[in-house]
Structure formats: C-alpha cells, structure tokens
Amino acid sequence: MEGFTTSDSDSCDSEQHALKTLDLSRAGLGAEEVDRHLQGCVRDEPKRAENVENLILSENRLLAVPACVKSFDNLRVLDVSGNRLKRLPEYLARCHLTSLIARNNGLRNDALPKSFSTSIKELNLSGNDLTDFPPQVLDMPSLKYLYLGGNKIESIPDDVIRVSGLTVLSLGGNRLNEVPESVGQLAWLQVLVLSDNQLESLPAAIANLKHLKSLLLHKNRLRTLPPEIVALKCLTELSLRDNPLVVRFVSDMTHNPPSLLELAARVTKQHNVPYTPADLPHSIVRYLSSAHHCVNPKCKGVFFDNRVEHIKFVDFCGKYRIPLLQYLCSSKCVAGFNASRRGLDRPDHQMMKKVLLG
C-alpha cells in the first residue's frame, strides 16, 4: 500500500510518550474531578502512575492545583495553564520538575510558593497578575527559559544576573520603563522579548549579549537605540514597529557642502587621476587613501569627511522594520538608491551588519 507509513521506531517513541504522559486537558474538569482521576490512577494503576513524567491539566476549571499531584514521584512537566488558579502550592518546591507552565491564570506575587524546584529549566507564568519580578526566580540555578509576559511587572531586578544560564527571557506586555545594565551580563541569552512596555531607551550593555538572536522591542517609546547594538553578530530578528523612532527617522536626511579639499579628492578618485606618493604631501596621500565608496550601487562616487546620512526602513514581509543609517556621497543618490532597491524582499545581509541602527 502506497502512502505514509510509520516506522517501528516512530511507533515506539509515540507509545513511550503516551506512557509517560497523562493528559486531562480541555475536559472542563474542576479540582475535585481531577483529583479523583489522579487518585484513581495512583491507586488502581501504580505502575502507570510511576511512569508519568508529563501531567497536562490545562484548560479546565481548576481553582487550585490538586494535592494528589505530589503522588507522582517521577513527574517532570506540569502544565496547569488556562485555569482559574489563585495560588500555587508550596509542595511544588519539593517536586523534581524540569518544566512548570502556569500561564493564563490569576496568580499574584503573594500566591506563589516561597521557592520553586531548583531543577526547573522552564518556568512560564505569563498572563497572570504579577506586579513584581518574582524574587524566587533568582534562586533557580538551572533555569533556561523564563516567560513572564502579559503581567503588570514594573521593573527587572539588578541581580537578574543570578539566573546566569537563561537563554530566553520574555517580558513583553508588562509595565517596564527601563532595563538594567545587568541584563547585558546574561551571557547565554538568545531571545529577549521586551515588546509592549514603556521603554524609552536601552542600556549599551545590551551589546554584550553575544549570543542574542532575537530582540523584540515593538510597541514601546524608544526614540533611539544604542549604536553598540551593531556588535550583536548573531542578531537575526529585530522588531521595532510602533516606536517613536520610526516616525522620527523615516525621512531624516542631513547634508552639508563638502570642503574644497574633499571636492578635489573626490574628482581625483572618481576619475582615477594618476599620482604617486612623491607627487603629493604625505597628509594628502593619507587623505586620498581614506575614501569611502557610496553605498548606492548605481553610484560610482566616493566621500571622505562629508557625507549624506540617510535613514531608510527595510520591511521584512511586513513583520520587522529596521532603521538603517546609510552613508551616501550626495543627496542626489537617495532617489537613485531607493529605485535600485525597489522590488527586493530584503536588504543586503552584509550591509545590515555594518550600518548603525537608530
């Protein structure tokens, strides 16, 4: 029979996952009903209960995490998202969880346990009623993925560096008005989500995040970005829409008349006027060797000290808008440059690496 077939290894993996997962999600169950299911599993199927590593209780009507959860000795992943939880129990600190997902509930800071399991690698408390960055997080040495978006958090603690192994820090949709310099010390961070806050600036220390791949800053109050951001060699995703800097820079262009020295040097370089070091003073030779080519591919011009600074926006399929500071030799190059780029889906990759942002 032709068509897709499942290999023996795939079937085996699927069966293993099914044995390790107890999924009671989207069943509209209350705490007593869930507790009855779990107690029945522990009582009637002790071997099954011993194998359970993933317990999915999301999208029910839970007002509290059932006490029977602590009976699953090998539990590693607990998902209680999309319920009506007002509190997380203290016993969770004694469970050997690697992932705790409790997004979209009604959790407040005083309703969190005094500590979380130190083995947790992923903690998701997005979409709750937290007003402060949970201090318990700072004592979680194994934490790699922290999701706190969609809360009411007003500040990031300076000692966030204590969670030094973070690779994802998501704080979008909060009430942040500044980012501490210490965030720049999270050496392994790859994703930083700060969108939909009240940020007016970013610290230059952001440039120290050498592994950062995604930086989401849309829906803030940013008027500029630290120029040091060009040092982020791994950055491939930068979201800036709905910030004042977009409006401010969209048509910005400055131009001052070049000096007579620059005009003469431009003519010399553009027309390949022959000369040798013996023909000119050393200072003029050095000056001629410092020529910069215009970034407009249709222009053969050069510039030295004087240039046109033109801010242009590149739209990645309508998703990402990045302000690019382009150095041109003349204001006349702007139209030519735009025309030459029209119809392209994305800018030259190397150019993006070199230009200043904002």
MIZAKE-520568 format. One line per 4 residues: number of its first residue (from 1); their letters; for each residue x, y, z of C-alpha. Coordinates in nm, 3 decimals. Each point is the difference from the previous one (the first is absolute). Example, Ala and Ser with C-alpha at 12.3 -4.5 7.8 and 13.67 -1.06 7.14 Angstrom:
REM residues 2
1	AS	1.230,-0.450,0.780 | 0.137,0.344,-0.066
This chain:
REM residues 358
1	MEGF	0.000,0.000,0.000 | 0.147,0.332,-0.104 | 0.001,0.308,0.222 | 0.136,0.102,0.336
5	TTSD	0.092,-0.278,0.240 | 0.127,0.028,0.356 | 0.330,-0.169,0.071 | 0.041,-0.236,0.294
9	SDSC	0.223,0.253,0.176 | -0.259,0.277,-0.043 | -0.273,-0.223,0.138 | 0.220,-0.092,0.292
13	DSEQ	0.075,0.366,0.078 | -0.370,0.084,-0.020 | -0.092,-0.283,0.235 | 0.272,0.102,0.244
17	HALK	-0.126,0.358,-0.002 | -0.358,-0.120,0.059 | 0.116,-0.209,0.297 | 0.183,0.297,0.150
21	TLDL	-0.281,0.252,-0.056 | -0.328,0.036,0.183 | -0.212,0.253,-0.188 | -0.318,0.129,0.163
25	SRAG	-0.003,0.330,-0.186 | -0.305,0.174,-0.150 | -0.242,-0.223,0.189 | -0.177,0.273,0.198
29	LGAE	0.092,-0.173,0.326 | -0.004,0.152,0.347 | 0.261,-0.066,0.268 | -0.200,-0.282,0.163
33	EVDR	-0.053,-0.179,-0.331 | 0.368,0.026,-0.093 | 0.101,-0.117,0.346 | -0.231,-0.301,-0.035
37	HLQG	0.159,-0.091,-0.335 | 0.352,0.032,0.138 | -0.070,-0.192,0.320 | -0.162,-0.275,-0.205
41	CVRD	0.312,-0.022,-0.215 | 0.230,-0.020,0.304 | -0.221,-0.257,0.175 | -0.103,-0.221,-0.293
45	EPKR	0.298,0.038,-0.235 | 0.305,0.055,0.222 | 0.244,-0.104,-0.273 | -0.161,0.243,-0.243
49	AENV	0.013,0.276,0.259 | 0.367,-0.075,0.058 | 0.071,0.048,-0.372 | -0.179,0.335,-0.030
53	ENLI	0.246,0.282,-0.070 | -0.233,0.247,-0.175 | -0.326,0.107,0.163 | -0.219,0.228,-0.213
57	LSEN	-0.290,0.163,0.186 | -0.041,0.310,-0.215 | -0.329,0.161,-0.106 | -0.218,-0.131,0.281
61	RLLA	-0.182,0.165,0.293 | 0.262,-0.046,0.268 | -0.001,0.245,0.289 | 0.298,-0.178,0.159
65	VPAC	0.264,-0.252,-0.102 | -0.125,-0.343,0.120 | 0.194,-0.131,0.300 | 0.027,-0.341,-0.165
69	VKSF	0.255,0.143,-0.247 | 0.276,-0.054,0.256 | -0.071,-0.376,-0.011 | 0.162,-0.023,-0.345
73	DNLR	0.360,-0.052,0.108 | 0.155,0.020,-0.348 | -0.193,0.305,-0.118 | 0.216,0.233,-0.210
77	VLDV	-0.246,0.219,-0.193 | -0.312,0.155,0.153 | -0.231,0.216,-0.215 | -0.288,0.172,0.183
81	SGNR	-0.052,0.282,-0.251 | -0.337,0.156,-0.078 | -0.170,-0.077,0.328 | -0.121,0.225,0.284
85	LKRL	0.290,-0.050,0.235 | 0.055,0.260,0.270 | 0.289,-0.178,0.168 | 0.277,-0.252,-0.066
89	PEYL	0.065,-0.247,0.284 | 0.320,-0.004,0.204 | 0.053,-0.372,-0.066 | 0.101,0.078,-0.360
93	ARCH	0.341,0.099,0.135 | 0.049,-0.363,0.105 | -0.096,-0.145,-0.337 | 0.285,-0.071,-0.240
97	LTSL	-0.158,0.196,-0.283 | 0.195,0.117,-0.303 | -0.294,0.197,-0.146 | -0.281,0.187,0.176
101	IARN	-0.256,0.168,-0.226 | -0.269,0.205,0.175 | -0.083,0.271,-0.252 | -0.338,0.170,-0.032
105	NGLR	-0.124,-0.033,0.356 | -0.057,0.260,0.274 | 0.327,-0.039,0.188 | 0.138,0.289,0.208
109	NDAL	0.342,0.031,0.158 | -0.121,-0.096,0.347 | -0.163,-0.313,-0.145 | 0.325,-0.154,-0.123
113	PKSF	0.187,-0.259,0.209 | 0.288,0.136,0.206 | 0.234,-0.193,-0.227 | -0.012,-0.206,-0.317
117	STSI	0.179,-0.325,-0.072 | 0.365,0.070,-0.076 | -0.017,-0.258,-0.280 | -0.245,0.208,-0.209
121	KELN	0.135,0.099,-0.342 | -0.321,0.158,-0.136 | -0.235,0.224,0.201 | -0.300,0.157,-0.172
125	LSGN	-0.210,0.243,0.207 | -0.121,0.212,-0.292 | -0.349,0.149,0.001 | -0.046,0.031,0.376
129	DLTD	-0.028,0.292,0.247 | 0.363,0.030,0.109 | 0.106,0.354,0.087 | 0.360,-0.082,0.091
133	FPPQ	0.270,-0.213,-0.153 | -0.024,-0.318,0.216 | 0.306,-0.001,0.230 | -0.026,-0.379,0.025
137	VLDM	0.124,-0.017,-0.358 | 0.341,0.132,0.107 | 0.063,-0.321,0.194 | -0.058,-0.236,-0.292
141	PSLK	0.349,-0.086,-0.131 | -0.125,-0.242,-0.269 | -0.248,0.243,-0.157 | 0.044,0.052,-0.376
145	YLYL	-0.342,0.115,-0.122 | -0.192,0.267,0.193 | -0.335,0.129,-0.126 | -0.159,0.286,0.197
149	GGNK	-0.183,0.181,-0.280 | -0.350,0.143,0.035 | 0.027,0.097,0.366 | 0.033,0.339,0.176
153	IESI	0.370,-0.015,0.086 | 0.157,0.346,0.035 | 0.371,-0.079,0.030 | 0.271,-0.260,-0.055
157	PDDV	0.224,-0.050,0.306 | 0.366,0.092,-0.033 | 0.099,-0.344,0.128 | -0.173,-0.178,-0.288
161	IRVS	0.355,-0.107,-0.084 | -0.038,-0.267,0.268 | -0.202,-0.196,-0.258 | 0.311,-0.010,-0.214
165	GLTV	-0.101,-0.296,-0.219 | -0.308,0.160,-0.156 | -0.033,-0.042,-0.377 | -0.355,0.144,-0.025
169	LSLG	-0.130,0.297,0.201 | -0.351,0.104,-0.098 | -0.147,0.311,0.166 | -0.225,0.139,-0.271
173	GNRL	-0.331,0.160,0.096 | 0.103,0.137,0.338 | 0.063,0.349,0.142 | 0.377,0.025,-0.026
177	NEVP	0.146,0.348,-0.044 | 0.368,-0.096,0.010 | 0.233,-0.295,-0.044 | 0.289,-0.039,0.248
181	ESVG	0.358,-0.021,-0.123 | 0.026,-0.342,0.166 | -0.216,-0.156,-0.275 | 0.306,0.039,-0.220
185	QLAW	0.180,-0.253,0.222 | -0.238,-0.285,-0.090 | 0.270,-0.144,-0.222 | -0.202,-0.291,-0.144
189	LQVL	-0.316,0.194,-0.083 | -0.130,-0.070,-0.352 | -0.352,0.149,0.015 | -0.096,0.323,0.179
193	VLSD	-0.365,0.108,-0.023 | -0.070,0.353,0.128 | -0.285,0.097,-0.231 | -0.313,0.184,0.113
197	NQLE	0.155,0.180,0.296 | 0.087,0.364,0.076 | 0.371,0.001,-0.086 | 0.153,0.324,-0.122
201	SLPA	0.357,-0.128,-0.030 | 0.218,-0.308,0.026 | 0.334,-0.032,0.183 | 0.314,-0.027,-0.210
205	AIAN	0.072,-0.324,0.190 | -0.250,-0.176,-0.230 | 0.290,-0.016,-0.246 | 0.171,-0.250,0.234
209	LKHL	-0.259,-0.268,-0.082 | 0.220,-0.171,-0.256 | -0.239,-0.294,-0.052 | -0.316,0.210,-0.038
213	KSLL	-0.201,-0.103,-0.308 | -0.339,0.162,0.061 | -0.068,0.343,0.154 | -0.366,0.106,0.002
217	LHKN	-0.056,0.367,0.087 | -0.320,0.094,-0.181 | -0.270,0.207,0.173 | 0.227,0.201,0.228
221	RLRT	0.105,0.366,0.022 | 0.348,-0.037,-0.146 | 0.141,0.309,-0.167 | 0.346,-0.140,-0.063
225	LPPE	0.206,-0.317,0.031 | 0.354,-0.032,0.138 | 0.241,-0.005,-0.298 | 0.185,-0.283,0.176
229	IVAL	-0.279,-0.227,-0.116 | 0.189,-0.058,-0.327 | 0.230,-0.225,0.203 | -0.274,-0.263,0.020
233	KCLT	0.134,-0.228,-0.273 | -0.260,-0.276,0.058 | -0.303,0.232,-0.007 | -0.240,-0.109,-0.274
237	ELSL	-0.334,0.127,0.131 | -0.057,0.359,0.113 | -0.353,0.134,0.037 | -0.040,0.380,0.040
241	RDNP	-0.341,0.089,-0.136 | -0.225,0.238,0.195 | 0.284,0.198,0.158 | 0.055,0.378,-0.032
245	LVVR	0.338,-0.060,-0.165 | -0.181,-0.136,-0.305 | -0.185,0.329,-0.047 | 0.303,0.208,0.089
249	FVSD	0.244,-0.158,-0.243 | -0.218,-0.093,-0.295 | 0.091,0.310,-0.205 | 0.314,0.117,0.178
253	MTHN	0.278,0.115,-0.230 | 0.288,0.237,0.070 | 0.241,0.157,-0.245 | 0.275,0.261,0.032
257	PPSL	0.202,0.131,-0.296 | 0.337,-0.174,-0.036 | 0.324,0.195,0.041 | 0.221,0.092,-0.297
261	LELA	0.246,-0.265,0.117 | -0.269,-0.266,-0.010 | -0.129,0.113,-0.339 | 0.351,-0.020,-0.147
265	ARVT	0.058,-0.342,0.160 | -0.331,-0.132,-0.132 | 0.087,0.105,-0.356 | 0.342,-0.162,0.036
269	KQHN	-0.148,-0.333,0.111 | -0.302,-0.003,-0.232 | 0.203,0.074,-0.312 | 0.299,-0.212,0.102
273	VPYT	0.240,0.292,-0.029 | 0.347,-0.157,0.017 | 0.237,0.102,0.282 | 0.286,-0.144,0.201
277	PADL	0.096,0.062,0.365 | 0.286,0.210,-0.130 | -0.243,0.236,-0.175 | -0.199,0.108,0.307
281	PHSI	0.049,0.076,0.370 | -0.034,-0.304,0.227 | -0.311,0.148,0.166 | -0.179,0.025,-0.338
285	VRYL	0.100,-0.355,-0.094 | -0.142,-0.126,0.331 | -0.316,0.201,-0.060 | -0.049,-0.147,-0.348
289	SSAH	0.045,-0.352,0.136 | -0.284,0.056,0.251 | -0.270,0.021,-0.269 | -0.333,-0.176,0.066
293	HCVN	-0.213,-0.134,-0.282 | -0.361,0.112,-0.019 | -0.237,-0.284,0.099 | -0.224,0.075,-0.298
297	PKCK	0.086,-0.281,-0.247 | -0.093,0.230,-0.292 | 0.249,0.264,0.108 | 0.376,-0.009,-0.052
301	GVFF	0.055,0.288,0.239 | 0.218,0.021,0.311 | 0.002,0.216,0.311 | 0.250,0.088,0.273
305	DNRV	-0.105,0.218,0.295 | -0.326,0.120,-0.147 | -0.289,-0.233,-0.068 | -0.378,-0.016,-0.023
309	EHIK	-0.154,-0.190,0.288 | -0.322,-0.158,-0.119 | -0.227,-0.206,0.223 | -0.189,-0.268,-0.188
313	FVDF	-0.238,-0.272,0.120 | 0.008,-0.357,-0.120 | -0.319,-0.200,0.027 | 0.039,-0.375,0.048
317	CGKY	-0.328,-0.120,-0.148 | -0.186,0.250,0.217 | 0.132,-0.144,0.325 | 0.326,0.168,0.088
321	RIPL	0.093,0.360,-0.064 | 0.359,0.098,0.056 | 0.134,0.355,-0.030 | 0.323,0.002,-0.196
325	LQYL	0.239,0.292,-0.008 | 0.141,0.007,-0.353 | 0.306,0.206,-0.090 | -0.033,0.153,-0.348
329	CSSK	0.231,0.232,-0.189 | -0.278,0.236,-0.113 | -0.363,0.086,0.071 | -0.064,-0.084,-0.367
333	CVAG	0.084,-0.363,0.077 | -0.304,-0.045,0.222 | -0.253,-0.036,-0.283 | 0.236,-0.213,-0.202
337	FNAS	0.072,-0.221,0.295 | -0.368,-0.056,0.080 | -0.078,-0.076,-0.363 | 0.282,-0.250,-0.022
341	RRGL	-0.129,-0.183,0.306 | -0.367,0.000,-0.098 | -0.150,-0.342,-0.039 | 0.254,-0.178,0.220
345	DRPD	-0.141,-0.200,0.289 | 0.288,0.062,0.239 | 0.316,0.212,0.027 | 0.351,-0.117,-0.057
349	HQMM	0.095,-0.213,0.301 | 0.349,0.140,0.033 | -0.128,0.358,-0.016 | -0.224,-0.068,0.296
353	KKVL	0.301,-0.119,0.195 | 0.186,0.328,-0.052 | -0.253,0.278,0.025 | -0.100,0.190,0.313
357	LG	-0.348,-0.057,0.131 | -0.203,0.297,0.123
